[in-house]
Amino acid sequence: MAFLKIPDAQHTVRLRAIDAKTEMCVSAKGFVQPILPGHENLNLTSVTFLIEHSSLGKKVLFDCGARKDLENFSPVIKNRLNLNVRGLRIEKDIHEIIVEAGVKLEELSSMIWSHWHWDHHGAPEKYPSEVEVVVGPEFRENFMPGYPTNPDAIFLDVNFANRDFREISFDDSSLTIGDFKAFDFFGDGSFYLLDTPGHAIGHMCGLARTTPKTFVFLGGDICHFGGSFRPSPTIPLPDPIPQSHLDSHFPIPCPCSMFTTAHPAGPQSENSKTSPFFEVTSFPQSAYLDRVQAAESIRKLQKFDEDPNVFVCIAHDPTLLKVLPFLNNNPEKDLNNWKQAGMKEKAQWGWLNELPRDGRPGRPMLVEGVWKDGELVKDFTELKASIY
């Protein structure tokens, strides 16, 4: 922990993961480079978190997933979705999932949005007005007011109505953790927000203390693919790859050369085992607001991943669905024993399953086309809104 400079503390939070029941498929060139033949698309799922501070009596959501009523996005977002989404299926809203798990919406004190994108803010108007929304720097000046007051708005007026929005400022923070500016959310070292710019305006990550010495890094969209920050010098690609990380069609044992042939450094280079396979895209229609800042944030993220007492969970990693216990069907289980259970090691190399190998393409699209209520949606703008 010396490099990360995480202050010592005894207070912890209970951390439970939520499967947001979302499957997406997007063009890889908007997120990573190089683009490998047979890996032109990224398969994305979505994981959010429920954070509970028992002594303070507070429950907080970190990210709220996507909303399944696609018709109720603003016209601007509908147009963007027409251009960018190749596949989408949303089975449930986060507010539905937590209620089904026995958590009342009235028990929540805050919704923290890692950033403003449509697949992270959910349906805020569905929550009691007493639940505040916590957002990153520059949110108000960029996103308020909503539609229809502002015809070009990302959000809706109804999203903001009768609700407190608390904007976190890192400008005057003297606290840094792993070279990220940090904000002590509960004031006792149990949960931090980190200033992680690059992907979107005001992007923040979370750092939850699960025991006095262990942490889960809630990555949001600091990056979108495990191969963007793994492997690393401290966590090299193993040879052979443990079979527990791979789909059943891989040979036993599976040589790492099956994957390093796709590494830009070259299959025989030592860098192919100790440096990430991908970097932030330079494509003009990038999903990253600032490529340089995003790359720097990912570099800092690596230091957390290299620490054996930190488990990094980025929001859209499909491997997490196979590794974590979820509030959806195991509401009594949490992530606080992640180290003892070996969750980090089980999740490290699952992204390799997405890559092409032996001349065969990578994993097929999770979902083709946009689906709503079992029907194919061809144009988001044709969906008639019901809340504005």
N, C-alpha and C positions, 0 to 999 in steps of 0.2 A: 504493500500500500504506500510505500515511501514515495514512489514517483507520482502516484495519483493524488497524494496529499488530501486524502479523505479524513476529516477530523474524527477523532475518537468520540464515541457516544454509546450509551447503553440502550437508548430507546430504539425500538424497531416498529415496523408496520407489518400487518398481515397482508400478503399479496396473493390475489387470486386472478387467474387468467380467464378471459372470455373469448370464446370462438365467435367472431362476429358473423359467421354464417354467410360469408361473401366469397365468391370466386370471380376472379378477373383475369383477363388476358390482354396484354398490351404489347405494342411494338417494342422490342428490345432496344432499338437504336435511339429511342427517346430517353434511355436510362444508362446504358453501359456501352463500352467499346473495349475491344473489337467485337464485331458481330460474327459469330461462328456459323458456318453453314449447318443448318439443322437446329439452330438456336436463335431464330429470328424473333421469337416471341418470349415474353416473360409470363409465367404463371404466378399469380399473386393471390394469396388468401389474406385474411385480416385478423389480427389478435389485438384486443384491448385489455385493460386491467382494472380491477377493483382494489383499491387501497384502503385499508381500515386501520385507524389509529384508535385502539381500544380505550386507552386512558383518557383521551380527549373526546371520545364518543363521536368520531367523525368517520364518514365513509366518502371516498372520493373516486370518481372515474378518471382514468387516464386514457383519453381518446374515446370516442363514441361511435366509431364505425360509420358505415354508409346507411342511408335511409332507404327502405325498400319501396316507398311511394315515389318513384322516380319522377312522377308528374309534378311534384312539388319542389323541384329545383328551380332556381331562377332561370329566365330565358338565356342568359349568358352561359350558365353552366350546361344547359341542355345543348346549346350549340357546340360547346367544347367537347362534350361527351360524344356527340355525333362524329367528331373528327378523330378522337383519340382512343376510344374503347373498341376492341375487337371482340371481346367476350365479357359478359357480366351476368351474374345471377346472385341475388340477395334474398336469402330465405327469411330472415328475421331482422328486426331492429334491436339494438342493444337494450333499449328500455323494456322491450318485451322479454328478452332473455333474462335480465336480472330479476324481474318480477316473477317469472316462472321458477326461478331458483330460490324464491322466498325472501328476496330483498325488496323492501318497499321503496319506491322512488322518493318518498318523504324522508327516508333515512339518509339520503345523500346531502352533503353540504356543498360540494363543488363538482363541476365537470371541467377537467383540464383538457384543452385541445393542444396537441403537439403542434398543430398548425391548422390553417384555414381550409384545407382542401376538402372536397365534397365527401370523401370516404373516411373522414376523421371527425366530422362535427355532428353527425347523426341528425336527429330531429329535435332540436333544443326546445321547441315550443311544446313538446310532449311531456316535459318535466315540470314539476312544481316551480312556481316563480321564485320560491325561496332558494332554489339551487343556483348558486352563482356559476358563471362561466369564467374560467381563468385562461387567458390568452397571452401570447408572446408580444414582444416589442413591436410598435407601429401598427397594431391591429386597428385601433380606432380610426386613425387618419386614412387608412387604406380601404376599410370595409364598412364603415358606417356613414350614412344610413343605408338601409337596404332597399330592395325592390318592393313596391313600385315608386317610392319616393325618388330613388335614383334608378332610372331605367337601365343603367349599365351595371348595376350592383351584382356582386357575387351572392350575397345573402338576401334574405327577405326581411321586410320590416317586422313580420310576425316572429322571426327568429330572435329579435332583440327586445320585443315588447315586454315590459314589466319585469325585467331581469337585470341583475347587476353583472356587469362585465368588468373583471379585474385584470388589468394589463400589467404584466410583470416587467419591471425595468432592471436591467443588469448594469446600467451605466455607472452607478455608484457602488457596485458590489466590490468589496475587498476580498470576497471569498472566491477562490478558484479550485476546481477539482479536475485533475487530469488536463490542465490547461484550458478548460472551459470555465467561463464565468458561471457562478452558481448562486442559487437562491434557496435558502433553508425554508421549505414550505411550512412545516409545522413548528419551526423554531427550536427543535430539539435534536436535530441531526438524524431523524428517522427517514426523511424523504427530501430529496433535493430536486430542483429543476435546473437544467443546464442549458446555457445559451449555445445552440448548435446551428449556426447559419449555413446557408448554401442552397438547400432544397426549396425553401419557400420563405416568405416574409414572416418573421417572428418564430421560426421553428425552434422548438424546445424538446429536449429529451428529459427523461426522469431517471433518478437513481434511488432505488428503494433499499433500505437497510433491512435485510431479512433475518439476520442475527447480528450481534455486535460487530462481527468481523466479515460478514458476507453480504453481497449486494446483487440485485438484478438491475441491469441497465435497460430501461424502457426506451427503445431506439426510435420509435415513430418512423419517420421516413428519412432518417439521416443517410440511409442508402436503402436500396430495394432488393439486393441480392447478396447472398452469403459470400459469393466469389468476389465481391467488391472490397472485402476486408480480410479475407482468408485465402490462402495460408499466410503466415507471417514468420519472421525469423524465430520467434519464441514458440509458435505453434506451427511447425512445418507439416506439410502433407505427408501422412504416414505411408509406408510402403511395406506390405500391402495395405490397401484400404480395409478397415474392419468391415466384415460382412454385415454387421448390425446396422451400418449406416446406409446400406445400398439396397436397391430393389432386388427381387429374387432372380432376375434374369442375368445378373452379373456373375462372373465365374468366382469360385472360391479356391484360393484367395484371389483378390482382385488387385493386380499390379497398378501402382499409381501412374505408370506410363500410359495406361489406357486414357488418362485424362490430360497429362502434361503435354501430349502431342498438340493440344489446343492452346497451350500457354503461349502468349506473345513473346516471351523470352526464349522460347525454343525448348523442345522436350528434353534435351540433354543438359540444359543449363541448370545450375543449382538454384537459380532464382525461380525456376518453375515449381520448386517445392517450398519456397520460403517467401514468396511475394504473391499478392492477390492476382487472380486471373484477369480481372477487369478493372477499368478505371471509369471515371465519370465521363459520360458521352460529350462529344463536341458537336453533336448534331444541332442544327439551328433551332429545331422545335424540341429542345431539351426539356425534360421534366424538372430540371434544376435551374433555379433562378440565377445562381452565380456558380459557375463551374469551379473556379479557383477556391472559393470559400467552401464549397461542398467537398472538394478533394482534401482540403485541410481538416475539415471536421471528421472525415473518414479516417484520415491519418491519426488523429487524436483518439478516435474510437478504437483503433487497433490496440492502443495501450491498455484500454479497459479489457478488451477481449483476451489480451495476453496475461492478465492477472488471474490466477487460479481462484480468487475469491470473488470474481465478478462474472456473472452470466449475462451475456448480451442477447437481447431479444428484439430484433427489428420487426416492425408491424406486419410485414407482408411475406414472412418466411413460411412457406408451406410445411417445412420440416417440423415446426413447432406444434402443428396439429397432431403429430404422431408421438410427441415427447411429453408435452405438458398435460397436467390434469386441468380440466376446465370447469368453470362454474356451471356451464350448461347442464352437465350430467353428473358432476361430482362436486356439488356446492360446498361440501364439508372439507374438501382438500384444497391446500394452498401450495405456493411455491417456496415456502420458507425453508424447506429441507432440500432444496434443489442440489446442493453440493453433495450431501450424503447420498441422494438418489442418483447421482451421476447424470443429471439432466444436461449439463453443459456438454459433456463428452458425447452424449447420444445425439445432440443436435448439430455438432460441428461440421460434419461433412455431408449432410443430407442434400445440400444444394448440388452436389456432383450428379445426382440422379437426373437433373434437368439438362445436362450437357450431352452433346453428341459423342459417340464413342464407336470405334471400329467401323467407321464409315456409315453408321446409322444415325438418324436424327435423334435429338433429345426427346424429352417427355412431350407428348402431344398436348394440345391446348386443353386446359381444364374445362373450358366452356367456349363454345363457338356461337357468336351472336349474342344479343342482349335479350334477356328473358324477364318477363314480369307476369306473375300469376299464371305461369305455364304457357304464355304466348310470346312469340317472337316480336320484339320491338325493332322496327326499321328506322324510325326517326323519333328522337326524343322530343322534338318540338311539337309533334302531333299529340303528345300526351297532355290532356287538359288538367290544369292545376285545380286543386280543391281548397287551398288555404290562402289564395290571393286572387 
